[in-house]
C-alpha cells in the first residue's frame, strides 16, 4: 500500500530514518547516511556475535568432562542473562520512541519504582491481581502524561521536566516505604508472584532445568512481545511514524500539518507505560516494592538506545536496534565478570564503550547538519 504525503516514505520507516534526515544531509551525504542507518542494526548484531564468540573462547572449560561448551554459553548463564535484560529491554521500547522524537526521559527508573509500588499497594489492599497490574500500568502512563504535558504544552525542557518527575516519583516511594515499611512477598497473592517466578506451564526448574522450564519464562515472553510490538508499530503505524519527521525537523513537521505537541505527549505516555510495565514485572519477580528499584537505570537505557542506532538529536533509531544495544552491553558485562576482570575495570571498559558509541552518534549528527 502506498504511503501518502502525511507519512514518511516506506524506506525511511523500514530503516528507522525520516526523510527529513536525508534532506538534512543533502545529496550524496544524505544517501550515505541513509545507507548507514540501514546497516546499523546488522552491524550491531555482528558486534554482538563477535562479543559472544570472544567470551565463549575465553571461558572454555579446562577439562573435556565439562558438559557445557563454555561458562558463557552454559544454560544457567544464558538464562541469567535473559532474565537480567528484561527490565532494560522493556524500557528501551518507550525510550527509543521518545528519543526518535527528539527528546529523552530520565525519570523512567523512578516511574518504574512508583508503578511497582502502586501495583503491590493495590494488591495489599485486597484487589484482584489484574486490577493491581492495571493500576501499576496506569500509574506509569499518568507519570508519562504529566511529563508530556510539561514538555509539549508548557514548553519546559525535557531534562528539567523529567528530572522533576524523577525526584517526585522516587520521593513518593521513599516516603511510603519509610512510613509503612517494605512490602513482603507474603502480603501478595500467589497469582501475582507466579507472573515473575513461574516457568513454562507453571513448572519451576530443578537444577539445570530446560529452557522451556526456566524461572521467569513468562516475564521473558512479555518482554520479547513488547519489543516486537514496539518495533513493528514504530516502523509501520502511520501515526506513530510521525515521530521521525518530528525528530528530524520539528518546525518542518509542524508546517506539514503534524500536531507536534500531541505526538510528543503521546511519546512520553508510551515511555511511562513501558516503565510501568517494567515496574509491575520487577515487583512480581522479586515479590516486593523497593525504593531502590530502577535506581540509575535511566542513563544506561539512553546509552543502550544510542548504541543500537538511535540519535540523541532525534529522527533516527529503531526498537530492534535499541534491543540489540541492551544485549550487547549485558553480554560485555557478563563476559567481563566471568573472565575475572575486576569490578573497577569492568566499569572502565563498559564506560569507554558507551562513550565511543555516543561520540560516533555526535559525529554522525554533525555530518547530517553539514557541520
N, C-alpha and C positions, 0 to 999 in steps of 0.2 A: 504494500500500500504506500503510495507516495505521500510525502510529508508536505504540508502547506507552509506558507511563509511565517506562520506563528511559532514554528518549532524548529530546532536545529536540524541540519541535514542528517540523513541516516548515517553517513560515515562518521560524523562527529559524535553521535551518541554511542556508536559501537566502540569507539576508541576512548571515550571519556574526554572529548575535546570539543569545544564550541567553535563555531565558525568565526566568532569574534577573535579567538586566539590566533587562528590562521591569518586573519586580516591584520592583526596587530603586528605580526612578524613581517608580513609583506613579502610577496614574490617568492623567491627560492627559499628564503629563511622560513617563511610560514609553512611551506611544503615540507621542509626538513623537520621542523618541529612537530608537524602532524604525523610524519612517519615515525619520529621518536616516540610519540605517545602510543602509537600502535604497537611498538615493540617493547614498551616499558613493562607490561605485565609479564611477557615472555622472558625478558631479561631478568626480572626479579625471580621468576620461577627457576631459571637456570642457576642463579646465585644460591637459592635455597637448596637445590640439588647438589651443588658443589660443596656447600657447607655440610650437608648430611654425609656426603662421601668422605670428607676430611675427618669428621668426628667418628664416623664408622671405622675408618682405618686406625685412628688414634686410640680407639677403645676396643680393639680386637682382643679376644681372650688370650691369656698366656698359655693355656693348655687346650688340647684338642677335645678333651672330655666336656668342655663347656657346651651346653645345649643351644646357646644363643649365638648368633653371628657376631654380635658385639654388644657392649654395655649400652651404647647409644641406641641401637636398634632392637633392644630387648623388649618384649611385650609390656613389662612393667613400666619401662621408661617411656615408651610411646604412649601408653595410657595416661601416665602422669603428665606428659606434655600436652596431650589433647585436653585433659581436664584443666590444665593450667592456663590455656589460651582462651577459654570460653568467655570470661568477663571482657577481656580486651577485644576479642573478635566481635562481640555484640556492640561494644561501644564505638568501634571504628565505623560501623554501618552509618550511624547517625552523624558521627564526626566528619566522615567523608562528605556527606551531603552538605553540611553547613560550611565546610572548607571550600568545596567546589563553588558554592555561592558567594565566596569572598569574605567569609567571617570565620570565627572559631569560638569554641566554648570550653572554658577552663573550669566549669562548675560540674562537669559530669560525674566526677568522683564523689562529690558531696551529695548530688542528687541521687546517686546510687545508694548511698548510706541512708538518706532520708526516705527513699522509696521502700527500701528493705525494712526500715523501722515501721513505716506506716502499715506495711503488709502484716508484719508479725504482731503489731499492736491490735489490728483488727481481728486477727486470729485469736489473740489472747482474750479478747472480749467475747469470744464465742461465735463469731461469724463463720460461715462455711468457707472452705478453702478457696473455691472460685471467686467468692466476693473479696476475700483478703487479697488475692492475686490482682484482681481488678483495681482495688484501691491503691495498691502499690504502683500499678501502671498509670493510673490517673494522677497520682502524686507526681510522678516523673514528668508526665505530659503538662501538668499545670505549671511546674517549675520552668519547663521549656517555653511555655506560652508567655510567662512573665518575662523571661529573657528576650523573647522575640519582640514583644511589645515595646520594651525599653529600647531595644536596638533599632527596630524598624520604624516605630511610630514616634518615639520621643527623640531619637537621634543620638542616644548615648553610645559611646564606643563599645564594641563587643568585649574588649578587655575589661573595662570598668563594670559593665552590666553583669557579666558572668562572674567576675571576681566578687562582686557584691552578693550574688546568689550563692557562690561557693561558701562564703563566710556565714551567711544566714542559714543555709541548709545544714552545714556542719555544726553550727552553734545550736540549732534546734535539737539535733541528735544528741549532742553532748549534754545539753540541759535536761533532756528527758532521762537519759541513762543515769546521770548523777542523781536525779530526783527519785526515779523508780527502780534503779538497779538494772543490771543486764538481764536480757531475756534468755531463759534457759530452754533447751530443747524439749524438756518435759512439759513446758507450757504450751507447746504447739501440737496440733493434731498430726497423727501418723501419716495422713494423706498428703500433708504439706512436706514432711520430711522425705516422703517417697519420691517427690519431684527431683530432689537433689541427690538422693542416695540410691534409688532403685536401679537395678541393672536391666538387661533385656528381659521382657516378660516378668519383671519384678524379681528376678533372681540375682542375688548378690554373689560376686565371685569368691571362690575359696582358693587360696594360694595364688598361682599364676592366673588361673581363670582363662577364659577365652575373650576375644574382642567383642563378641555379642553379649557377653555376660558382665562386662566391666561396669564397675560402680560409676554412677553418674551418666549412664548411657543416654538417658532422655534429655539431660542438660546439653549434651553434645549434639543431639538431634535438633533441639530447639535452636542452638547456636548456628549450626550449619544451615538450617532452614531460614533463619534470619538473614544470614549473609547472602544466601541465594536469592531470596525475595528482594532484598535491598538492591543487589546488583542488577537484577532483571528490571526492576521498576525504574532505577536511575537511568538505565540505558534506553528503555523502551516506552515508559509512560510519558506521553507528550507534555502533560502539565509539569511533571517533575523535571523534565529535561530543560525547562526554562532556567534552572539554576546555572547551567553552563553559560548561557547568554549573560545572566546577571553577574556571574563571577568574572566573565571575560571583559565586559564593559557595561557597568551598571547604568550609565547615562544613556547609552545606545539602547539598552534593553528597555528602559523606561519609554524612550521615544518610539520604540517599535510596538508599544501597547502592553507590555508586561507590567502587571501590578507588582512592582518590586517589593513594596512593604509587605504585601500579603504573602508573597512567595518566601521572603526571608523569614517572616514569622513562622510559617509552616516548617521551614528547615529546622528552626530551634525547637519546635514542638516534637518533630521526629527525633531529634537528638535527645530531648528529655524522655521521650517514650522508650528509646533503646536503653538509656541509663536506668529507667525504672524497671525494665525487664531484667537487666543485669543485676539490679539490686534485689529483686524478688528471687532470682535463681541463686544468688550468692547467699541469701538468708536461708533458703531451702537446703543448700549444700552444707552449710555449717550449723544450721539449726539455731541461729541466734541473730541478733542485730547489734552491730558494734559501731562505735563512733570512729573506729579506725578503718572501717570498710571503705575501699576505694581511695584511700588517702594517697595523694601523689601520683595517681594513675593518669590524670588528665594530660600532662605534658608528654608522657610516654605514648599515649594513644595518638596525640597530634603528630609526634615524631614518626610513629609507625605508618600513619597515613601518608606522610611525605616520602618515606622510604618506598612505599608502594606506588608512588607516582602522583599523588595529589600535590597541587601547588599552593603555597601559602598566600599567593596573590589572587587565587581563585581561577575558575574557568577550566580546570583540568583535574582529572582523577577519576578512579572507579572504585567501587566497593571491593571487587575482587582483588585489585592491586593492593588496597589497604590491608585486606586479609592476609595476602602473601607477605606484606611487611610485618604483620604480627607473627606469622610463622617464622620468618627469618630471624627476627630479634630473639624470640624464645628458643629457637634452635641454637643460636650463638650462646645465649646464657646457659642453657643446659649443657651444651658441649664443653664450654669452658669449665663448668663445675666438675664435670666427670673426668676431665683431663688434668685435674689437680691445680688449676690456675687459682692463685689466692684471691679472696673476695675483692680486695682493693684493686687488683689489676683487672678483675672482671669489669668493674665499674669503668676503669680507664678505657678498656678495649671497646666496650659497648658504647660508651660516650663518644669515643673517637669515630666510631662507625656512624652514629647519629649525626654528628657534626659534618661528616663527609657528605652524607646524602642531603642534608639541609643546604650545605654550601652549593652542591650541584643544582638543587632546586633554585637557589638565588641566581646563579649564573644563567640558567636557562630562562628565568623570568626576565633578566636584563636583556637577553638576546631577543626575547619576544617583544620587548618595548623598543628595541632598536638602539639600546644604550651602548 
